[in-house]
């Protein structure tokens, strides 16, 4: 009984409800992409339920605090194809989540 309780406590201490995340957006050559629009939303509630949003800095990085669970990520910048995906965020104590995104040149219908 004690071993099971200790294992549960140890496991709970490794996982957190929220964590820092860092998205690094690059172009096809691997160069940083400043000014890319980042939107995290809840896929269950649709795109209208924005969790957080912002733009990448000069190093192509956007930082946010996210909760463990599934999120929808959109990345857009003029001259590049819009990037969209659903992600499962698994937060661990003292471990930031790093999400690399490589944009492709060109436009699709609905992109700006």
C-alpha positions as a Markdown table, in Angstrom:
| # | Residue | x | y | z |
|---|---|---|---|---|
| 1 | Unk | 0.0 | 0.0 | 0.0 |
| 2 | Unk | 2.7 | 2.5 | 1.0 |
| 3 | Unk | 4.7 | 1.7 | -2.2 |
| 4 | Unk | 1.7 | 2.5 | -4.4 |
| 5 | Unk | 1.0 | 5.8 | -2.5 |
| 6 | Unk | 4.7 | 6.8 | -2.8 |
| 7 | Unk | 4.7 | 6.0 | -6.5 |
| 8 | Unk | 1.5 | 8.1 | -7.0 |
| 9 | Unk | 3.0 | 11.0 | -5.1 |
| 10 | Unk | 6.2 | 10.8 | -7.1 |
| 11 | Unk | 4.3 | 10.6 | -10.4 |
| 12 | Unk | 2.1 | 13.6 | -9.4 |
| 13 | Unk | 5.2 | 15.6 | -8.6 |
| 14 | Unk | 6.6 | 15.1 | -12.1 |
| 15 | Unk | 3.5 | 16.4 | -13.9 |
| 16 | Unk | 2.1 | 19.9 | -13.6 |
| 17 | Unk | -1.1 | 21.5 | -14.6 |
| 18 | Unk | 0.7 | 24.4 | -16.5 |
| 19 | Unk | 4.1 | 24.8 | -18.1 |
| 20 | Unk | 6.1 | 27.3 | -20.0 |
| 21 | Unk | 6.2 | 26.8 | -23.8 |
| 22 | Unk | 8.4 | 28.1 | -26.4 |
| 23 | Unk | 7.6 | 28.1 | -30.1 |
| 24 | Unk | 10.5 | 28.8 | -32.5 |
| 25 | Unk | 9.3 | 29.7 | -36.0 |
| 26 | Unk | 11.7 | 29.4 | -39.0 |
| 27 | Unk | 11.6 | 29.8 | -42.7 |
| 28 | Unk | 12.5 | 26.9 | -45.1 |
| 29 | Unk | 16.2 | 27.8 | -44.7 |
| 30 | Unk | 16.1 | 27.6 | -40.9 |
| 31 | Unk | 16.3 | 31.3 | -40.4 |
| 32 | Unk | 14.2 | 32.9 | -37.6 |
| 33 | Unk | 10.9 | 34.4 | -38.7 |
| 34 | Unk | 10.1 | 37.6 | -36.8 |
| 35 | Unk | 6.5 | 38.8 | -36.6 |
| 36 | Unk | 4.7 | 35.5 | -37.2 |
| 37 | Unk | 1.2 | 35.5 | -35.6 |
| 38 | Unk | 0.7 | 32.7 | -33.1 |
| 39 | Unk | -2.7 | 31.6 | -31.9 |
| 40 | Unk | -3.4 | 28.8 | -29.4 |
| 41 | Unk | -7.1 | 27.8 | -29.1 |
| 42 | Unk | -9.1 | 25.0 | -27.7 |
| 43 | Unk | -10.0 | 22.4 | -30.4 |
| 44 | Unk | -13.0 | 21.3 | -28.4 |
| 45 | Unk | -14.5 | 24.8 | -28.4 |
| 46 | Unk | -13.4 | 25.7 | -31.9 |
| 47 | Unk | -11.1 | 28.5 | -33.1 |
| 48 | Unk | -13.2 | 31.2 | -31.4 |
| 49 | Unk | -11.9 | 30.1 | -28.0 |
| 50 | Unk | -8.4 | 31.6 | -28.0 |
| 51 | Unk | -6.2 | 30.5 | -25.1 |
| 52 | Unk | -3.4 | 32.9 | -25.9 |
| 53 | Unk | -1.9 | 34.7 | -28.9 |
| 54 | Unk | 0.9 | 37.0 | -30.0 |
| 55 | Unk | 3.8 | 37.4 | -32.4 |
| 56 | Unk | 7.3 | 36.0 | -32.6 |
| 57 | Unk | 10.2 | 38.2 | -31.5 |
| 58 | Unk | 13.4 | 39.0 | -33.5 |
| 59 | Unk | 14.7 | 35.5 | -32.7 |
| 60 | Unk | 11.5 | 33.9 | -34.1 |
| 61 | Unk | 10.4 | 32.9 | -30.6 |
| 62 | Unk | 7.0 | 33.2 | -28.9 |
| 63 | Unk | 6.6 | 32.2 | -25.2 |
| 64 | Unk | 3.4 | 31.3 | -23.4 |
| 65 | Unk | 2.1 | 29.4 | -20.4 |
| 66 | Unk | -0.1 | 26.5 | -21.4 |
| 67 | Unk | -2.1 | 23.9 | -19.5 |
| 68 | Unk | -1.7 | 20.2 | -20.1 |
| 69 | Unk | -4.1 | 18.9 | -22.7 |
| 70 | Unk | -4.9 | 19.3 | -26.3 |
| 71 | Unk | -4.5 | 22.7 | -28.1 |
| 72 | Unk | -4.9 | 23.9 | -31.6 |
| 73 | Unk | -1.9 | 25.9 | -32.9 |
| 74 | Unk | -2.0 | 28.3 | -35.8 |
| 75 | Unk | 1.0 | 30.2 | -37.2 |
| 76 | Unk | 0.7 | 32.8 | -39.9 |
| 77 | Unk | 2.9 | 35.3 | -41.6 |
| 78 | Unk | 2.7 | 37.2 | -44.9 |
| 79 | Unk | 4.4 | 35.3 | -47.8 |
| 80 | Unk | 4.2 | 31.9 | -46.0 |
| 81 | Unk | 1.6 | 29.1 | -45.9 |
| 82 | Unk | -0.5 | 29.1 | -42.8 |
| 83 | Unk | 0.6 | 26.3 | -40.4 |
| 84 | Unk | -2.1 | 24.6 | -38.3 |
| 85 | Unk | -2.0 | 21.5 | -36.1 |
| 86 | Unk | -3.6 | 20.0 | -32.9 |
| 87 | Unk | -1.0 | 19.2 | -30.2 |
| 88 | Unk | -1.1 | 17.3 | -26.9 |
| 89 | Unk | 0.8 | 19.3 | -24.3 |
| 90 | Unk | 2.3 | 17.2 | -21.5 |
| 91 | Unk | 3.7 | 19.5 | -18.9 |
| 92 | Unk | 6.5 | 18.2 | -16.7 |
| 93 | Unk | 7.9 | 20.0 | -13.7 |
| 94 | Unk | 10.8 | 22.3 | -14.6 |
| 95 | Unk | 10.8 | 21.3 | -18.3 |
| 96 | Unk | 9.6 | 23.9 | -20.8 |
| 97 | Unk | 7.7 | 22.6 | -23.9 |
| 98 | Unk | 9.6 | 23.4 | -27.1 |
| 99 | Unk | 7.7 | 23.5 | -30.3 |
| 100 | Unk | 9.7 | 24.0 | -33.6 |
| 101 | Unk | 7.6 | 25.3 | -36.6 |
| 102 | Unk | 9.1 | 25.5 | -40.1 |
| 103 | Unk | 6.9 | 27.7 | -42.4 |
| 104 | Unk | 6.7 | 27.0 | -46.2 |
| 105 | Unk | 6.8 | 29.7 | -48.8 |
| 106 | Unk | 3.6 | 30.5 | -50.7 |
| 107 | Unk | 0.0 | 31.0 | -50.0 |
| 108 | Unk | -3.1 | 28.9 | -49.8 |
| 109 | Unk | -6.7 | 30.2 | -50.2 |
| 110 | Unk | -7.6 | 32.0 | -47.0 |
| 111 | Unk | -3.9 | 32.9 | -46.1 |
| 112 | Unk | -2.8 | 36.5 | -46.1 |
